[in-house]
């Protein structure tokens, strides 16, 4: 009886000091993951979830949040669906009913833009891999864009075309653009057009927007053929990218393809069209084989474990979400708190990248006053032997271009 009373007294003292979590087992810290897991964007959401789950597992196995006495991270996963109007309601429900230190998501730029007012109202920091230039141009101070901007995608695609022209004597008389009429597509296409003129590709034979989720790519491919372009810069998510490439192959329309990311560099396009994908180039937010990953065994190990676990190379959304979870973890460490206001301040104040958050090229993360990670830049991949390899820019590439493209 005395022992029991003694333990009750100890428990009460610990409770009054706020130490029960550390004495009886570490408390957990929750972060929200907003992803598209249903509809046409589900492949993006599945990649995102896979990368985030791996990061949570690795962090907890390595001792959790050390500044909070080993508190474990817990991921709250919310499907915002492909319907943009549903995103704010899902976001509000999660953030109003669960205490979280921060959030990551949403993938689609249009969805992110739709949900930003809800994030701002909840005063919870969001780290996103969405690329629209508008995300950090509206004055919101709870959003942090870890990735390159859409306009930077377009510029990188064209600079890569200039690299091919100068190194391999690629003859380019005319270029063309096909892009989906969304925040992602319009941001990328604008950078494409401006940089083409800067780099001397002044003969633009096609500048064609289209409504996403097409069921017949024939009319678009007919326009590409009629335009006589030597290079086509298409900007599409997975279903449209697959259909566009398949239709081009079937109609024997063969300009050099330099894709605008998303559907042109994710595993489903190879799963859909097999070896016909080889030779295609694409810009992207992240590549699994850049030097800042391959030169660090612990980071490279993550990509190898992903390959073994999921049966494909680690795609950009998986890699970015792995890095974003680690970034949020490191911000919590620096804040010494799971309070979202303090975590937001840590994200704004510090430079990151020395830990596994350095998976994001070039291995450094620092946000400017708008919330954009100004260190980062896009990468260019080429499909080689049914997988993607980073071939540009030179400072992070680990593979050479296979030329000529067949």
C-alpha positions in Angstrom: 0.0 0.0 0.0 2.8 2.4 0.9 4.6 1.6 -2.4 1.4 2.3 -4.3 0.9 5.7 -2.5 4.6 6.5 -3.1 4.2 5.9 -6.8 1.0 8.1 -7.0 2.9 10.9 -5.3 5.8 10.6 -7.8 3.3 10.6 -10.7 1.6 13.7 -9.4 4.9 15.5 -9.0 6.0 14.6 -12.5 2.6 15.6 -13.9 2.9 19.0 -12.3 6.4 19.5 -13.8 5.2 18.4 -17.2 7.6 15.4 -17.2 5.3 12.5 -17.6 6.1 12.1 -21.2 9.8 11.7 -20.7 9.5 9.5 -17.6 6.9 7.1 -18.9 7.8 7.1 -22.5 8.4 9.9 -25.1 5.4 11.9 -26.3 4.5 12.0 -30.0 4.6 14.9 -32.3 2.1 15.0 -35.1 2.6 16.4 -38.6 -0.1 16.4 -41.3 0.4 15.1 -44.8 -2.1 16.4 -47.4 -2.0 14.3 -50.6 -4.2 13.3 -53.5 -4.9 9.6 -53.1 -8.0 9.3 -55.3 -8.7 10.4 -58.9 -6.3 11.0 -61.7 -3.6 12.4 -59.4 -3.4 9.4 -57.2 0.0 8.3 -58.6 1.4 11.6 -57.3 -0.1 11.0 -53.9 1.1 7.5 -53.6 4.7 8.6 -54.3 4.3 11.4 -51.8 3.0 9.1 -49.1 5.6 6.5 -49.7 8.5 9.0 -49.3 6.9 10.6 -46.2 6.3 7.2 -44.5 9.9 6.1 -45.1 11.1 9.4 -43.5 8.9 9.0 -40.5 10.2 5.4 -40.0 13.8 6.5 -40.4 13.5 9.4 -38.0 11.8 7.3 -35.3 14.4 4.5 -35.6 17.2 7.1 -35.3 15.9 8.4 -31.9 13.0 10.7 -32.8 13.0 14.4 -31.9 16.1 14.7 -29.7 15.3 18.2 -28.5 12.0 16.8 -27.2 13.6 13.9 -25.4 13.1 11.4 -28.2 9.5 12.2 -29.0 8.3 10.2 -32.0 6.9 11.7 -35.2 3.4 10.6 -36.2 2.0 11.2 -39.7 -1.6 12.2 -40.1 -2.5 11.4 -43.7 -5.4 13.2 -45.4 -6.7 12.6 -48.9 -7.6 15.9 -50.4 -8.8 14.1 -53.6 -8.3 15.5 -57.1 -11.2 18.0 -56.8 -9.7 21.3 -55.8 -12.8 22.6 -54.1 -12.6 19.7 -51.5 -9.1 20.5 -50.4 -9.8 23.4 -48.0 -12.5 21.5 -46.2 -10.2 18.5 -45.7 -7.4 20.8 -44.6 -9.6 22.7 -42.1 -11.0 19.5 -40.6 -7.5 18.1 -39.9 -6.0 21.3 -38.6 -9.0 22.2 -36.4 -9.3 18.7 -34.8 -5.7 17.7 -34.4 -2.7 19.4 -32.9 0.1 19.4 -35.4 3.6 20.9 -35.5 3.4 21.5 -39.2 2.2 20.1 -42.5 3.5 19.0 -45.9 1.7 18.6 -49.3 -0.2 19.0 -51.7 1.5 18.1 -54.9 -0.8 19.8 -57.5 -0.1 23.5 -57.6 -3.7 24.3 -58.2 -4.7 22.4 -55.0 -2.0 24.1 -53.0 -3.1 27.6 -54.2 -6.7 26.7 -53.3 -5.7 25.6 -49.7 -3.3 28.4 -48.8 -5.9 30.7 -47.2 -6.9 27.8 -44.9 -3.3 27.1 -44.0 -2.8 30.8 -43.3 -5.9 31.0 -41.1 -4.8 27.9 -39.1 -1.3 29.4 -38.6 0.3 26.1 -39.3 3.6 26.0 -41.4 3.2 24.2 -44.7 6.2 22.8 -46.7 5.2 22.1 -50.2 6.7 20.6 -53.4 4.2 22.4 -55.6 6.0 24.6 -58.2 3.6 27.4 -59.2 5.3 30.8 -59.1 2.1 32.2 -57.5 2.5 30.1 -54.3 5.1 32.5 -52.8 3.9 35.6 -54.6 0.7 36.3 -52.5 2.1 37.4 -49.2 1.3 34.2 -47.2 3.9 33.6 -44.5 3.0 30.1 -43.5 4.0 28.4 -46.7 7.6 27.2 -47.6 8.3 26.1 -51.2 11.2 23.6 -51.1 11.4 23.1 -54.8 12.2 25.1 -58.0 9.5 27.3 -59.4 7.5 26.5 -62.6 9.2 29.3 -64.5 12.6 27.8 -63.6 11.5 24.5 -65.1 10.8 26.1 -68.4 14.2 28.0 -68.4 16.1 24.8 -67.5 14.4 22.9 -70.3 15.5 25.5 -72.9 19.0 25.8 -71.5 19.3 22.1 -71.8 18.2 22.3 -75.4 20.9 24.9 -76.0 23.4 22.5 -74.3 22.4 19.7 -76.7 22.6 22.2 -79.7 26.1 23.3 -78.7 27.6 20.0 -77.6 26.0 17.6 -80.1 25.3 20.0 -83.0 21.6 19.5 -82.7 19.9 21.4 -85.5 16.9 23.3 -84.3 14.8 25.3 -86.9 11.6 25.4 -85.0 10.3 24.6 -81.5 6.9 24.0 -80.0 5.0 23.9 -76.7 2.1 21.8 -75.5 1.0 22.5 -72.0 -2.0 21.8 -69.8 -4.0 24.9 -68.9 -3.4 24.8 -65.1 -1.2 26.7 -62.6 1.6 24.1 -63.2 1.3 24.2 -67.0 1.1 28.0 -67.4 4.0 28.7 -65.0 6.2 26.3 -66.9 5.2 27.4 -70.4 5.9 31.1 -69.7 9.5 30.3 -68.6 9.9 28.1 -71.7 8.8 30.8 -74.1 10.9 33.6 -72.6 14.0 31.6 -72.4 13.7 30.3 -76.0 13.9 33.8 -77.2 16.9 34.5 -75.0 18.7 31.4 -76.2 18.1 32.1 -79.9 15.2 29.6 -80.5 13.1 32.4 -82.0 11.1 30.3 -84.5 8.2 29.1 -82.3 5.9 26.9 -84.4 3.4 25.9 -81.8 2.3 27.3 -78.4 -0.8 25.2 -77.5 -2.6 25.0 -74.2 -5.1 22.2 -73.6 -7.5 21.1 -70.9 -6.0 18.4 -68.7 -7.2 14.8 -68.6 -7.7 14.4 -72.3 -9.1 11.2 -73.7 -7.7 11.6 -77.3 -4.3 13.1 -78.0 -4.8 12.7 -81.7 -5.7 16.4 -82.4 -2.7 17.6 -80.3 -0.3 15.3 -82.1 -1.7 16.3 -85.5 -0.9 20.0 -84.6 2.6 19.0 -83.6 3.1 17.2 -86.9 1.7 20.1 -88.9 3.9 22.6 -87.1 7.1 20.9 -88.3 8.9 21.5 -84.9 12.2 19.9 -84.2 11.8 20.0 -80.4 8.5 19.7 -78.5 8.3 20.9 -74.9 5.2 19.2 -73.4 4.0 19.9 -69.9 1.6 17.3 -68.5 0.7 15.1 -65.6 0.8 11.3 -65.9 -2.3 10.3 -67.8 -1.9 13.0 -70.4 1.9 12.4 -70.8 1.3 8.7 -71.4 -1.4 9.3 -74.0 0.6 12.0 -75.7 3.8 9.9 -76.1 1.9 6.8 -77.1 0.0 8.7 -79.8 3.2 10.4 -81.1 4.8 7.0 -81.5 1.8 5.5 -83.1 1.5 8.4 -85.6 5.3 8.4 -86.2 5.6 12.0 -85.1 9.2 12.2 -83.8 10.5 15.6 -82.7 12.9 15.5 -79.8 10.8 15.4 -76.6 12.0 17.5 -73.6 9.2 17.1 -71.1 8.1 19.5 -68.4 8.3 17.1 -65.5 5.6 15.2 -63.7 4.2 12.6 -66.1 7.4 12.6 -68.1 9.7 11.6 -65.3 7.6 9.4 -63.0 7.5 5.5 -63.1 4.0 5.1 -64.5 4.9 6.3 -68.0 7.5 3.5 -68.3 5.0 1.0 -66.9 2.5 2.1 -69.6 4.7 2.3 -72.7 7.8 0.2 -71.8 11.0 0.8 -73.8 9.4 3.4 -76.0 10.1 5.8 -73.1 13.9 5.5 -73.6 15.5 8.6 -75.0 12.9 11.0 -73.7 14.2 14.0 -71.6 12.4 15.7 -68.8 13.0 18.5 -66.3 12.1 17.7 -62.7 12.1 19.1 -59.2 14.3 16.3 -57.8 16.3 13.3 -59.0 17.4 10.2 -57.0 20.9 10.1 -58.4 22.2 13.6 -58.0 25.7 14.1 -56.6 24.4 15.5 -53.3 22.8 12.0 -52.8 25.2 9.6 -54.5 28.2 11.2 -52.7 26.6 10.5 -49.3 26.2 6.8 -48.5 23.3 7.4 -46.0 21.3 9.4 -48.5 22.0 6.9 -51.3 20.9 4.1 -49.1 17.5 5.7 -48.8 17.0 5.5 -52.6 18.2 1.9 -52.7 15.8 0.9 -49.9 13.0 2.6 -51.8 13.8 0.6 -54.9 13.8 -2.6 -53.0 10.6 -1.8 -51.2 8.5 -0.3 -54.0 10.0 -1.9 -57.1 10.9 1.4 -58.9 13.5 4.1 -58.7 12.7 6.7 -56.1 10.6 9.4 -58.1 10.7 13.1 -57.5 7.6 13.4 -55.3 8.8 10.5 -53.0 12.2 12.1 -52.7 10.9 15.5 -52.0 8.5 14.3 -49.4 11.2 12.3 -47.7 13.3 15.5 -47.6 10.3 17.6 -46.4 9.6 15.4 -43.4 13.2 15.6 -42.4 13.2 19.3 -42.9 10.2 19.7 -40.6 11.9 17.4 -38.1 15.0 19.6 -38.1 12.9 22.8 -37.7 11.3 21.2 -34.7 14.8 20.4 -33.3 16.0 24.0 -33.8 12.8 25.4 -32.3 13.1 23.0 -29.4 9.3 22.9 -29.6 6.4 21.3 -31.5 4.5 24.6 -31.3 3.6 25.5 -35.0 4.5 29.2 -34.5 7.9 28.4 -33.2 8.4 25.8 -36.0 7.4 28.4 -38.6 9.9 30.8 -37.2 12.7 28.2 -37.3 11.9 27.5 -40.9 12.2 31.2 -41.7 15.4 31.8 -39.7 17.8 28.9 -40.3 19.7 27.3 -43.2 19.1 23.5 -43.4 20.5 20.6 -45.4 23.2 19.1 -43.2 21.0 16.2 -42.3 18.8 14.0 -44.5 17.0 17.1 -45.6 20.1 17.6 -47.7 18.5 15.1 -50.1 17.2 18.2 -51.9 19.7 19.4 -54.4 22.1 21.0 -54.1 22.2 19.9 -50.4 21.3 23.3 -48.9 17.9 24.8 -48.0 17.3 28.4 -47.1 14.0 30.2 -47.5 13.9 33.8 -48.7 11.4 36.4 -47.4 8.7 35.0 -49.6 9.1 31.4 -48.4 11.0 30.0 -51.4 14.1 27.8 -51.1 16.5 30.0 -53.2 19.3 27.5 -53.2 17.5 24.9 -55.3 17.2 24.4 -59.1 15.6 21.9 -61.5 17.4 18.8 -62.8 17.2 17.2 -66.3 16.8 13.5 -66.7 17.0 11.1 -69.7 15.2 7.8 -69.8 18.0 5.2 -70.2 17.4 1.5 -70.1 13.9 2.0 -68.7 15.0 4.2 -65.8 15.8 7.9 -65.4 19.3 9.3 -65.0 20.3 12.8 -64.2 22.2 14.4 -67.1 22.0 18.1 -66.4 23.1 20.5 -64.9 26.7 19.4 -64.9 27.3 20.2 -61.2 24.9 17.5 -60.0 24.7 15.1 -62.9 25.9 11.5 -62.5 25.2 10.2 -66.0 26.0 11.3 -69.6 23.4 11.9 -72.3 22.9 9.0 -74.6 23.3 10.5 -78.1 21.9 10.4 -80.7 18.4 9.8 -79.4 16.7 7.1 -81.3 
